[in-house]
Amino acid sequence: MAELILFGTAGCHLCDEAEILLLQAGVSFETRDIMDDEQAQQSYAIRIPVLLHLATGMEIGWPFDAQQLDDFIRSLTWRF
């Protein structure tokens, strides 16, 4: 199981952009469709895409750019 989860849904162009950014950054992550999980849908319906770090519960929501993503990932390493 991945430590980072990208919450989104089908047909979400912002989710597609976030996924491309994560792939370009070489970040290992798993995608989850909020429509498959009622709790995720309630939490993230108007906020997607959202990247969640499972171990800490820390999140970064869209919009984020490459620098903000890097800062987020670095902040996670400081917590271990």
C-alpha positions, 0 to 999 in steps of 0.5 A, a space after each residue: 500500500 502506498 503512503 501517499 493517496 491522491 483522491 480524485 474522480 473520473 472526469 476531473 481535469 484538475 485531478 489529471 493535472 495533479 497526477 501528471 505533476 506527481 508522476 513528473 516529480 517521481 512521487 510514489 502514490 496511489 489514486 482513489 476515486 472518491 465516488 467509491 468511498 462515501 467517507 472520502 466523498 464527504 471529506 473531499 467532494 469539493 476539494 479534489 484533488 487532495 494528496 493525503 499522507 496516510 501515516 501523518 494525516 497531512 494533506 495538500 489540496 489543489 492548487 499546488 505546483 511542483 515547488 509546493 509539492 516538493 515542500 510538502 514531501 520534505 515536510 513529511 520527512 521531517 516528521 520521521 
